[in-house]
């Protein structure tokens, strides 16, 4: 059995654990004070930088499509001779499970229902107007825009790491002067890379905590379990054991298998709901909602709507964009592992339109089913909020299907997505923090260490009531990372142009 050399533990791992431990201590000692202080910082950021997020994501969407259309789309990830290692279905499954995962299950029916019951736009009076507005906003938050952020980040990491051989650290993408930095440069690079690793860590743990609560809601709805710390410990322990086994099996025998299973179950459940719900119930209004979303995408992107609340963009759209930005390095690094051999054009259009189309169909079907069922007494109640939003999926399945098979399918789907996201996260952070920069097979010790770290932090933050604090801190960490990402995107365009001129221009 190989011995673990403690000197090989990366500084970024030690730094992340140290900073998170300090946060835990302050959260446990001064929970209300820490929460209030962090809320003030968040309010300041979204009041002053909310429009920055809106414009940043919108311009990124336009630029990403432009790259795919342009001659730069001919560039092949990994070089001209690189070959793709995965089928499109497996590639799409791994990409989608990493990028959306359990969020799709959590919000698929809940967000359209929430906006239908609480219309945020003036003039939405009739049921059809409320439905179209609800779907249009759900499509905005889960459609093209998040995948543009994921895709642009993935393209940057793919190109810099595989074509220019600069490794996985974002700091090496900023300037050539950082290739052999002096003491000040090393400190600067360390700060940048640790900001990104902490943003990934906080985002994963916060999502892990929400996944625990949703799985707990399913057990409560189906099996009559009562919410308790013991039940949450049991869920965390079970999921941890599963994704540790998957992590030890590696990418092809672990994550790839789980991703294919996840997407297969998704397609089956989606088809079952379409079959049960009368076709006419959703086809007409969803067609109009999709048309309205596409036609008004520019206005939606920059918030050009007559919102009832001046805080809507801050509380929903801008906050969504920060979550997608926080997850972008994780999704980007992971997708880089599986994208060698694909052209830039294939990456752009496959990563942008295929996942967005699936998300629109998913939210359309599940959202319409939830809205139709809301007419029945006792489905969700008179109001929808964070106290009952995690049970919408399970209530929907339980109401539509009499067979317990579908109840078990819902729990299985949540658990598989849950395990797959955690597995992908351990793989990604292990590769990012490996001193040897081993993208293909990061050390098992690091994968297990990061996996246990996710589980322990999730448990502690849940039990100390600090999950909300962690979510707010993630949003704070996104601001400096957004600026880093903006610089990386600009540099990517310049580097890709030079690369194309050297490698491809003579073939035109």
N, C-alpha and C positions, 0 to 999 in steps of 0.2 A: 504493500500500500504506500503510495507516494506521500511524502511529508509535505506539509504546508509551510512554505517559507514566509514568515511574517513580514520580512523586508519587502516582499513583492506586493503587499497590500497598498493600493494606490492612495496617494494623498487626498484625492478628490472624495474617495469613499470615507476616509477618516473625517474630513472636513464636513461632509454632509451629515454624518452621524452626530458629530459634535454640535453643529448648529441646531439640528433637529432636537437633540437632547436638551439644549438650553431653552428652546422654545417650549418643550414639554414641561420643564421645571417652572417656567414663568406662567404657563397656562394652568398648571396645577395649583400654584400659590396664589395667583391673582387673576382668576378667570374673567371676571367682569371688567376689571381694569384693562387687561390685554385686549379683550374683545372690543371695548369702547374705543380704545386708541387706534386699533387696526381699522375699525369702521370709519373713523374720521379720515384716516389716510386714504381709504378706498373712495370715500365721498369726494375728497379733493381730486383724486386721480380721474374719476369718471366725469366730474364736472368740468375739468380743464383739458382732459385728453380724450374724452368720448368721441369727438369729431375726428381726432387723429386716427383712432381705431377704425371708424367707419370708412374714411377715405383710404387708409392703408390697405384694408382688405379688398375694397372695390378696385383699386388700382392694381393690386396683386392679381386679381382675377383677370383683368384685361391684359396685363403683361404676360401672364401664364399662357393664355390662349394665343397671344401674339407670337410667343416663342414656338408654339406647336405649328402654327401656320407658316412661319418664316423658314428660310433655308436652314436655320440652326436645328430644325427638327430632324435633319438627316443624321446628326451626330449619334453614334451608338455608345451606350453606357458601357464602360470598361474597355473601349477601343474597338477598332473595326472588326477584329476577329473574334470578339466576345460572343458567346452563345448563351441563349436563355436556358435556365435549368428547370423551370417550372411551367406547367400548363397554364393557360389563361385562367381557368377556373380556380386552380390552387393558388395562383398569384393573387387573383381578385379576392378569394376567401381570406387569405392571410392579411392582405391589405385592409379589407373591410372590417374584419374582426378587431384588428389593432386600432383602426381609426375611429370606429363608432362603438362596436361592442355592446356593452350592456346599456349604454345611453339610448340606443335604438329601442330596446325593450322598455326602458323606464319611461320615455317620453313619447313613444309611437302613438299611443292613444290619448295620453294625458295632455300633451301640449295643445293639439287642436281642440280638445274638449275644454281646456282651460280658457282659450281665447274665444271659443263659442259662448261660454257661460259668462265671460268677462270681456266683452268686445273693447279693445283698446283704441279703436279708431272712431272718430265722429261719423255719424250718418249710417252706421251699421244697425239698422232697425229690424228689417225682415229676417226670418230664419236663413234664407238663402244668402243675403248679404253678410250675415254673421258667419256662416259657414265658409264662404269664399275668402273673407278676411282672415279667418282662423287658419285655413289651409295655406293661404298665401304667406303668412308670417312664419308658419312652421316650415314651409319649403325654403324660405329665405334662410332660416337658422340652420337647416340640416341639408340643404341642397348644394348648389355650386360653390358658394363662398368658402365653407370649411374645407372642401376638397381642393380649392385653389391654394389655400394656405398650406395644407398638407403636401400638395403636389409640388409647389414652388420650393418648399423646404427640402423635400425628397430629391428634387432635381439638383439643388445646390450640393447636398451631401453626396449624391451619386457622382456628379461631375468632378467635384473637388477631390473626393477620396479615390475614385476609380480611374478617372481619366488624367487628373493632375497629380495623383499619388500624394495628397496632402493629409491623409489620415481622417479620423473621425471628429477631431476637435474643432469647434467653430472658430476658435481664436486664430487658427492657422489659415482661415479663409479670408481674413480681413485685409492683410497687406503682406507683400513679399518680405518686408522688413522683419516680420515676426518669425521667419524661417529659422534664423539663428539669433534669438533675442539675447540681450544682456540681462543683468539682474532686474532692471525696471521692466523690461519687456516680459520676463518670466512671471513677475508679479501680476502684470496686466493680463497675461494669458490665463493665469490661474484664476483671477477674479472672474473673467468672462466664462470660462469653462465651468466653474463652480456655480455661477448664477444659473446656467442652463441645466446642470445636473440637479440642483435644488428645485428648480421649476418643474422638472420631470418628476422628481421624487414626491413633491407636495401634491402635484396633480394626480399622480397614480394613487397615493394614499387616500386622498379625498374621494376619488372615484371608487376605490376599493371599499371605503366606508359606506358610500351610497349603495354599492352592490350588496353589502351585508344587510342593509336595511330593507332593500327590495326583496331579497331572498327570504328574509324574516317575515315580510308582509305576505309572501306567497304561502309560507308555512302557516301563518295565522289565518289566511283566507281558506285554505284547503283542508288543513288538518287540525285547526282549532288551537294551535300553539299560542301561548301568551308571550308578548314581548318581554324579554328578560336578558340580563347580562349573561346568564348561563347559556342561553340559546345562541347569543351572538358569538360567544367563545367557541361553541360547538361548530358553528358555520365557518368561522375563521380557521379553525383547526382542520376541518375537513377540506376546505378549499386549498389551504396551504399544502397539505399532504398531496393533493392531486396535482397541483402545478409544480411541486418539487419533483414528482415522478416524471412529469412531462418535460421539465427542464433538463433532467438527467438523460432523457432520451434524445435530446438534440432537436435541431430545426426540422429535419425531414420526417423523423419518426415521432415527434412530439407536437410542435406548434402546427405543422402542416396538416397532420391528421385531425387535430382538434378543430382547426379552421374549416376544413372540408365538412366535418360533421356538423359544425355550427351552421354553415350556410345551407346544407341539406335540410336541416331541421327548420330553418327560417323559411325556405321555399315551401316546405310541406305545410307549415302552419299558415303561411300567407295564402296558399291555395285553398286550404280548408275554410278559412274565413270568407274568401271570395265566393266559394261555392255555397256557403250557408246564407250569406247576406244577399238578398235579391240584387241582381246586376243593376237594375234601374235605380236603386237606392243611392248609388254613389257615382255612376258613370257621368251623368250630366253635370252635376255640380263640380265634380273633380276636374272635368275637362275645362270648364270655365275658370276654375281656380288656377290650373296650370297655365292656361293662356294668359290670365291676368298677371301671374307671377313673372312670366317671361317678358310680357309687354312692358311691365312696370319695374323691371329689375334695377334699372339705374336709380329711379326714385326711391325704391325700397332700400337700396344699398346705402344711400346717404341720408336716409330718414326723412324723405320728403313726403310725409303723410300728415294728416290732421289728427294727431294723437290727442286723446282725452287728457292724458297725464303728461306733463313736461318731463317726467322722469322715466318714461317707458324705455327710451333708447338706452339709458344708463342701466336700467334694471334688467333688460332683456338682451337687445341686440349687441350693444357694446360688450356686455358681460359674456355673451356667447363667443364673440370674437376673441376675447382674452383667453377663454378656455381652449379654443381651437389653437391659438398661438402657443399656449402652454404645452399642449400635447404635440405640437408640430415637430419638435426635435425628436421625441420618442417615436412617432409614426415615421418620420423621415429617415431616421437611422435604421429602424427595423425594415422599412420598405426597401432601403438600399441593399440590404442583405439578399433580397429576393428579386432584384430588378436587373442584375447584370445581363447584358446581351440585348436588351430592348432599346429601340431607338428613342430619342428624345420625343419625337412626334407621337410614338406609340405610348410612351409614358404619360405625356400631357393629356391626350384625349381619352385614353383608357382610365387614367386615374381621376380625371375630372368628370366625365359624363357617365360612365358605367356606375360608380357608386352613388352619384347624385340621382340618377334615374331610379335606382333601387330604393334609395331613401324616400324619394317622392312617392313612389308606389306604396311603400310600407306605411308612411304617415297618412297617405290618402285612404288606404283601406282600413287601417286600425283606427285612425281618427274618425272616419265616417261611421264605423261600427260603434265606437264609443258615443258619438253624438246621437245616433239612432237609439241606442240602448238607454241613453239618459232620459228619454221620454217615459221609460218604465219606472214605476215607483221603487225606490230603494236601491237603484243602481249605484250611484255615488253620493246621493244626498243633494241638498239644496246648494251647497257650495263645494268648491274644489280648492284645496290648498296643500301645503307641504305635509299636513297630517294624514291625508288620504290619497295623495297623488301616486304613491308607490304601490297602491293596490289596484290601480286602474287595469293593468294588463291581466291580472288574475281574476278580477271581477268580470272582465270582458269574456275571457275564455270560459269561465264558470257559467255565465249566462247564455252564451251561444251554444255550448256543447253540453249535453247531458252525460256523456261518457267520461269516466274518471281518467281515461287514457290521455285526454287533452290537458287535464289538470297536471298530470305527471309530466307531459311534454313541456308545458310552460315552465315548470320547475327545472326540468332537465336543460332547457334552452338557456335559462338564466345562469345556471351553474356552469354550463360549458363555456358560455361567453365570458363569464366571470373568471374561470380558470385560464382561458386562452389569453385574456388581456393581461393577467398577472404574469403568465408565462412569457409573453412577448416582452413585457416590461423588464423582467429579470434578465432576459437575453440581451436586450438593448443596453441597459445600464452596465452589465458586465462587459460588453464589448467596448463601450465608451470609456470605461475606467480601467481597462486592461493596459498595463504598461507596454505590453508587446503589440498592442493595437491589432489583436487577432479578431478580425471580423467574422471569419468562417466558423470558428469554434472557440468562443471565449472560455476562460477557465471555469471549471465546474465549481470551484471554491467561491468565485465571485458571484456566479448565478445563485448559488445556495445562500450566500451572505445577503445579497440584495433581496432575495425572496423572503427570507426570515425577517429582514428589516421592514419590508412592506407590512407583513402580518403583525409584527409587534407594534409598530407605530399606529397602524389602524386600530388595533385593540385598545391601546392606551388613549388615543384621541377620542375614540367612541366613549370610553368609560369615564373620561374626565370632562366630557361635554365640549371637547376642543375641536370637533370636526368642523364646526362653522368657522372657527378661527383659522384653521388650516386652509379652508376654501378662500377666505379673504386674503391670506398671505400669498397664496398662489397667484391671485389676481394682481397683487402688488409686484411680485417678482416678474410678471409678464412685461411691465413697462420698460425696464432696461433691456430685456431680451428682445422686445419689439424693435427697439432702435438698432440693436446688433443685427437683427434679421434684415432690417431695411438696408443696412450697409452691405450685408452679404449678398442680397438680391441684386443690388446695383453692381457690385463687383462681379457677380456671376455673369451678368449680361456682357460685361467687358471681356471677361476671360473666355466665354463661349465664342464670342465674335473672333477673337484672336486665334483660338483653337480651330475654328472652322476655316479661317483663311489659310492656316498652315496645313491642315489635313484633308480638307474637302473641296476647297475652292477650285483647284485645278481639274477636278473631276466633273465640274458643272458643264 
